[in-house]
């Protein structure tokens, strides 16, 4: 095995790129450790890394872009803004589902660290009554779609190195949560090396390992291609991919309305948004610049642009990104071959490292730069990119922070799920007593229309209740 490592070439490559320190503990490593470190170094694109460290990559002039920005082409939550109706959109979306044209993509690389949860975030229990996990909620949704439209929906689930093995074990142990194992592909995203913020030197997480981090949800494009998911989708006749992030249990994965608007607009990439609550809300701003839809993060949007209003007094840049997209498979296939389609974003982070003496250092403040790509940066490259507004109360309740934080906590998310399902029940004529929590499994009713056929008007609910598929057998 040692013969498989060309140490002179490895050393020469690192020296040529000013990173010779990576091998400073080489003599202390065993064979397996050397192989591991050599493989990590081999995966680094030093030409790209040098450009990033030197700041030679292209950086948008966000001030200039914001000055030219207008509202994006969009259909509003009330159905206005398109030449077709919401009913027509839903019909086209349902046809796409029934024809087997749709697959689901769930990005699930995050750990539950901020939640005080030491497992992959997808394993976090979030059902307000059932205590179902985030993974289970999405799996039940896909099972319900399969049941309604008579077709299986393949699931492409992206993990990170930190969550991959545990995620695979969870799905295997739980019999793929009721889905056909052949319809579930679990694959791992790529990584990028972190560098010292001052020197640009690679950091060692251990003596035999670089400090690596996931390459961002923009890594989905390359990872889908590398894992064979795009080829698998093509072999199944799938040409539309419904993309969501695992931390938002309120999102309607493979939503026929969103799919239909995507199809009818002729878009290659459609994004769902919610209306910003106030001008400087900390969300990505979906807007139009020079005929192209794109997203400018709140931190890059000048205040005067954020505060701009139209003649009606509404915010000009009103659309907030919630990381829900529909993408054409053919568009992703093209994008997978573009080396520079997605720019890298920089994040200054506290990254523990091994110093030159072999001691582990836990920095008290940000010491390193992590580089990551975001999938929303594909929007400007998409033909006819389109935007669809959803109500936050029906589509957005992310789980990011531990209970006690101001926003995006499990308590907030559970309450949002219960509130939505309460609204469904009340629209069906069911009285739900104040303070009662309710939860409806999509296998019982996938939407409010289906629920109306299964609940009797005048019913009263005075205790917490979970409407599950087992009730159908009673």
C-alpha positions in Angstrom: 0.0 0.0 0.0 2.9 2.4 0.7 4.1 1.8 -2.8 0.8 3.3 -4.1 1.8 6.7 -2.6 4.2 8.6 -4.8 5.7 10.7 -1.9 8.1 12.7 -4.1 5.3 13.8 -6.4 3.0 14.5 -3.5 5.7 16.6 -1.7 6.6 18.4 -4.9 3.0 19.3 -5.6 2.5 20.7 -2.2 5.7 22.7 -2.2 4.9 24.2 -5.6 1.6 25.5 -4.1 3.1 26.8 -0.9 1.5 24.1 1.2 4.5 21.9 2.2 3.5 22.1 5.9 0.7 19.6 5.2 3.3 16.8 5.4 5.0 18.0 8.5 3.8 15.0 10.5 4.3 12.4 7.7 6.9 10.4 9.6 4.5 9.9 12.5 1.7 8.5 10.4 0.9 4.8 9.7 0.2 3.5 6.3 -3.6 4.0 6.5 -3.2 7.6 7.7 -0.7 8.4 4.9 -3.1 7.0 2.3 -5.9 9.1 3.8 -4.0 12.3 3.7 -2.6 11.7 0.3 -6.1 11.1 -1.1 -7.3 14.3 0.4 -4.5 16.3 -1.1 -5.1 14.6 -4.5 -8.7 15.8 -4.5 -7.7 19.5 -4.2 -7.8 21.7 -7.2 -4.8 23.9 -6.3 -5.2 26.2 -9.2 -8.8 27.0 -8.1 -7.7 27.3 -4.4 -5.0 29.7 -5.3 -7.4 31.9 -7.2 -9.8 31.9 -4.2 -7.1 32.7 -1.7 -5.7 35.5 -3.9 -9.2 36.8 -4.4 -8.9 36.5 -8.2 -12.3 34.8 -8.6 -15.0 37.0 -10.0 -16.9 39.0 -7.4 -20.2 40.6 -8.3 -20.7 44.4 -7.7 -23.8 44.0 -5.6 -24.3 47.7 -5.2 -24.4 48.2 -9.0 -26.6 45.1 -9.4 -29.0 46.2 -6.7 -29.3 49.7 -8.4 -30.6 48.0 -11.5 -32.7 45.4 -9.8 -36.5 45.0 -10.3 -39.1 42.6 -9.0 -38.8 39.1 -10.6 -41.3 37.6 -13.0 -43.7 35.9 -10.6 -47.1 34.5 -9.9 -48.4 35.8 -6.6 -50.0 33.7 -3.9 -53.5 35.0 -5.1 -52.8 33.6 -8.6 -52.1 36.9 -10.3 -49.0 37.5 -12.4 -49.3 34.8 -15.0 -51.3 34.3 -18.2 -52.6 31.0 -16.9 -54.7 30.2 -13.8 -53.6 28.4 -10.7 -56.1 25.6 -11.6 -54.4 25.2 -14.9 -51.0 25.1 -13.3 -52.1 22.4 -10.8 -53.5 20.3 -13.7 -50.2 20.4 -15.5 -48.3 19.6 -12.3 -50.6 16.6 -11.6 -50.1 15.4 -15.2 -46.3 15.5 -14.7 -46.5 13.5 -11.5 -48.9 10.9 -13.0 -46.6 10.6 -16.0 -43.6 9.7 -13.8 -41.7 12.8 -14.9 -40.9 14.0 -11.3 -38.1 13.0 -8.8 -37.4 14.5 -5.4 -34.1 15.9 -4.3 -33.6 16.5 -0.5 -30.4 18.2 0.7 -29.7 16.7 4.1 -26.0 17.3 4.9 -26.5 19.3 8.0 -26.0 18.1 11.6 -28.3 19.1 14.4 -25.5 20.9 16.3 -27.4 24.2 16.7 -30.4 22.3 17.9 -28.4 20.6 20.6 -28.9 17.3 18.6 -25.9 15.2 17.9 -27.2 13.3 14.9 -28.0 14.3 11.3 -30.7 16.9 11.3 -33.0 14.8 9.2 -33.3 12.4 12.1 -34.7 15.2 14.4 -38.2 14.5 15.7 -40.5 17.3 14.6 -44.0 15.9 14.3 -46.1 18.0 16.8 -48.1 15.0 17.9 -46.5 11.9 16.2 -42.9 12.9 17.0 -42.1 11.8 13.4 -38.6 12.7 12.2 -38.0 15.2 9.4 -37.0 12.3 7.1 -40.2 10.4 8.0 -42.4 13.4 7.2 -40.9 13.7 3.7 -41.0 9.9 3.1 -44.7 9.9 4.0 -45.3 12.7 1.6 -43.7 10.7 -1.2 -45.7 7.6 -0.3 -48.9 9.7 -0.4 -48.0 11.1 -3.8 -47.3 7.6 -5.1 -50.6 6.5 -3.8 -52.6 9.4 -5.3 -50.9 9.4 -8.8 -50.2 5.7 -9.2 -46.5 6.2 -9.7 -43.3 6.0 -7.6 -41.3 9.1 -7.1 -37.5 8.5 -6.9 -35.7 10.2 -4.1 -32.2 11.5 -4.3 -31.0 12.3 -0.8 -27.7 14.2 -0.5 -25.7 13.9 2.7 -22.3 15.3 3.8 -19.3 13.4 5.1 -20.4 14.2 8.6 -23.9 12.7 8.2 -23.6 10.1 5.4 -23.0 6.8 7.3 -25.5 7.6 10.0 -28.1 8.6 7.5 -27.6 5.4 5.5 -27.9 3.3 8.7 -31.1 5.1 9.7 -32.8 4.6 6.4 -31.7 1.0 6.2 -32.7 0.2 9.8 -36.2 1.7 9.2 -36.8 -0.1 5.9 -36.5 3.0 3.9 -39.5 4.5 5.8 -41.9 2.7 3.6 -40.4 3.6 0.3 -39.1 1.1 -2.1 -35.3 0.8 -1.5 -34.8 0.8 -5.3 -36.3 4.3 -5.4 -34.0 5.8 -2.8 -30.4 6.9 -3.6 -28.4 8.3 -0.8 -25.2 10.1 -2.0 -22.6 12.3 -0.4 -21.7 15.9 -1.5 -18.1 17.0 -2.1 -15.9 18.9 0.2 -13.6 22.0 0.1 -10.5 22.6 2.2 -10.6 25.4 4.8 -7.6 27.8 4.8 -6.1 30.1 7.4 -7.8 33.5 7.0 -4.5 35.3 7.3 -2.0 33.2 5.4 -4.1 31.1 3.0 -2.5 27.9 4.3 -4.4 24.7 4.4 -5.4 23.8 8.0 -4.9 20.3 9.4 -7.9 19.0 11.4 -5.7 16.1 12.5 -2.1 15.1 11.7 -3.5 12.8 9.0 -6.4 14.9 7.8 -7.1 18.3 6.3 -9.8 20.5 7.7 -12.5 19.8 5.2 -16.1 21.1 5.0 -19.1 20.4 2.7 -19.0 22.4 -0.5 -22.5 23.9 0.1 -25.8 23.0 -1.4 -24.5 24.2 -4.7 -22.5 21.0 -4.6 -25.7 19.2 -5.3 -25.2 19.7 -9.1 -21.8 17.9 -9.3 -22.8 15.3 -6.7 -26.0 14.3 -8.5 -24.0 13.8 -11.7 -21.1 12.0 -10.0 -23.4 9.6 -8.1 -25.3 8.7 -11.2 -28.5 10.2 -10.1 -29.0 12.3 -13.2 -28.4 9.2 -15.4 -30.8 7.2 -13.2 -33.5 10.0 -13.6 -33.0 9.9 -17.4 -33.4 6.1 -17.5 -36.7 6.5 -15.6 -38.1 9.2 -17.9 -37.8 11.8 -15.1 -37.2 15.3 -16.4 -38.2 17.5 -13.5 -36.5 17.5 -10.1 -38.2 19.0 -7.0 -35.5 20.3 -4.7 -36.0 21.1 -0.9 -33.8 21.2 2.2 -34.5 18.8 5.0 -34.9 21.4 7.7 -38.3 22.7 6.4 -41.0 20.2 7.2 -43.8 22.6 6.1 -42.7 22.5 2.4 -44.8 20.6 0.0 -42.3 18.3 -1.7 -43.3 17.6 -5.3 -46.1 20.2 -5.1 -48.3 19.9 -8.2 -49.0 23.7 -8.1 -45.3 24.6 -8.2 -44.5 21.9 -10.8 -47.3 23.2 -13.0 -46.2 26.8 -12.9 -42.7 25.6 -13.8 -44.0 23.7 -16.8 -46.3 26.4 -18.0 -43.7 29.1 -17.7 -41.2 27.2 -19.9 -38.7 27.7 -17.1 -35.5 25.7 -16.6 -35.4 26.6 -12.9 -38.3 27.9 -10.8 -38.0 29.0 -7.3 -40.7 29.3 -4.6 -40.5 32.4 -2.4 -42.4 34.0 0.5 -43.1 37.7 0.9 -40.6 39.5 3.1 -42.0 40.7 6.4 -39.9 43.8 6.3 -37.3 45.4 4.0 -34.1 44.2 5.7 -35.3 40.8 6.7 -32.3 38.3 6.7 -33.3 36.3 3.7 -31.9 36.1 0.2 -33.6 38.5 -2.2 -35.0 37.1 -5.4 -34.9 39.8 -8.1 -34.4 40.5 -11.7 -31.2 42.2 -13.0 -30.6 42.8 -16.7 -33.2 40.3 -17.8 -32.0 37.5 -15.5 -33.5 36.3 -12.2 -30.9 36.0 -9.4 -30.6 36.1 -5.6 -28.7 38.7 -3.6 -28.1 37.8 0.0 -29.4 40.3 2.6 -25.9 41.0 3.7 -25.0 42.1 0.2 -28.1 44.2 -0.5 -27.6 47.9 0.2 -30.2 49.5 2.5 -31.5 51.9 -0.1 -32.3 49.1 -2.5 -33.9 47.0 0.3 -36.1 50.0 1.3 -37.2 50.9 -2.3 -41.0 50.8 -2.8 -43.3 50.9 -5.9 -46.2 53.2 -6.6 -48.5 51.1 -4.4 -46.1 51.5 -1.4 -45.1 47.8 -1.5 -41.5 46.7 -1.4 -40.0 46.5 -4.9 -37.7 43.7 -3.9 -40.3 41.7 -2.0 -39.4 38.1 -2.7 -37.6 36.1 0.0 -35.7 32.9 -0.9 -36.8 29.7 1.0 -34.5 27.2 -0.9 -37.4 25.4 -2.7 -36.8 24.9 -6.4 -38.0 22.9 -9.5 -35.2 22.2 -12.0 -35.2 20.6 -15.4 -32.9 17.6 -15.5 -31.4 18.7 -18.8 -30.5 22.0 -17.2 -28.6 20.3 -14.4 -26.9 18.0 -16.9 -25.5 21.0 -18.7 -24.6 22.8 -15.4 -22.7 19.7 -14.2 -20.2 20.4 -17.1 -19.7 24.1 -16.3 -16.6 24.6 -14.2 -17.5 28.1 -13.2 -21.3 28.1 -13.3 -21.5 28.6 -9.5 -19.3 31.1 -7.8 -17.8 30.4 -4.4 -19.0 32.2 -1.3 -16.7 32.8 1.6 -17.6 32.2 5.2 -15.3 33.2 8.1 -15.5 30.4 10.8 -13.9 29.1 13.9 -12.1 26.0 12.7 -10.1 23.9 15.2 -6.7 22.9 13.8 -3.3 21.2 14.6 -0.5 23.7 15.0 3.1 23.2 14.0 3.9 21.6 17.3 1.2 19.0 17.0 -1.1 20.7 19.5 -4.8 21.0 18.9 -6.0 24.6 18.8 -9.6 25.7 19.5 -9.8 29.3 18.2 -11.9 31.8 20.2 -12.8 33.8 17.1 -13.1 33.1 13.3 -9.7 32.1 12.1 -10.4 30.4 8.8 -12.2 30.8 5.5 -14.6 28.1 4.2 -15.6 28.1 0.6 -19.1 26.9 -0.5 -21.4 27.1 -3.5 -25.1 27.8 -3.5 -27.5 26.2 -5.9 -29.5 29.4 -6.3 -26.6 30.9 -8.2 -27.9 28.7 -11.1 -30.8 31.1 -11.6 -29.1 33.6 -13.9 -28.0 30.7 -16.1 -31.6 29.4 -16.4 -33.8 30.2 -19.4 -37.1 31.7 -18.4 -36.4 31.5 -14.7 -39.7 31.9 -12.8 -40.8 32.7 -9.3 -43.9 31.4 -7.4 -45.0 33.0 -4.2 -46.3 30.9 -1.3 -47.7 31.9 2.0 -45.1 31.4 4.7 -47.8 29.9 7.0 -48.2 27.1 4.4 -44.7 26.6 3.1 -41.9 27.8 5.4 -41.2 26.7 9.0 -37.5 25.8 9.1 -35.8 24.1 12.0 -32.5 25.8 12.6 -32.1 26.9 16.2 -32.7 25.4 19.6 -35.8 26.2 21.6 -35.5 29.5 23.3 -34.1 31.3 20.2 -36.2 34.1 18.6 -36.9 32.2 15.4 -36.7 28.9 13.5 -36.9 26.7 16.5 -38.6 23.2 16.9 -41.4 24.8 18.9 -42.0 27.3 16.1 -42.0 24.7 13.5 -44.2 22.2 15.3 -46.7 25.0 16.0 -46.7 26.0 12.3 -47.5 22.4 11.3 -50.3 22.2 13.8 -51.7 25.6 12.8 -51.8 24.7 9.1 -53.5 21.4 9.8 -55.9 23.1 12.2 -56.8 25.5 9.3 -57.5 22.4 7.1 -59.7 20.9 9.7 -61.7 24.1 10.4 -62.2 24.6 6.6 -63.8 21.1 6.7 -66.2 22.2 9.4 -64.3 20.6 12.3 -64.1 22.5 15.6 -60.6 22.3 17.2 -60.5 23.5 20.8 -57.9 26.3 21.6 -54.5 24.9 22.6 -55.1 21.5 20.9 -52.4 20.3 18.6 -53.2 18.4 15.5 -51.1 16.7 12.9 -52.3 15.1 9.6 -50.2 12.5 7.9 -50.3 13.0 4.1 -51.2 9.3 3.8 -54.5 10.2 5.5 -55.0 13.4 3.6 -52.4 15.1 1.3 -54.2 18.4 1.3 -57.3 20.2 2.6 -59.4 19.1 -0.3 -58.8 15.4 0.4 -59.3 16.0 4.2 -62.8 17.4 3.5 -63.9 14.0 2.1 -62.8 12.2 5.3 -64.0 14.5 8.1 -67.5 15.2 9.1 -68.6 18.8 9.6 -69.5 19.4 13.2 -66.8 17.2 14.7 -65.2 18.6 17.8 -61.6 18.0 18.9 -60.7 18.6 22.5 -57.4 16.7 22.7 -54.2 16.5 20.7 -54.7 14.2 17.7 -52.6 12.6 15.0 -54.5 11.7 11.8 -52.5 8.7 10.5 -53.0 6.2 7.7 -54.1 3.5 10.2 -57.3 5.5 10.7 -58.3 4.7 7.2 -58.8 1.0 8.2 -61.4 1.9 10.9 
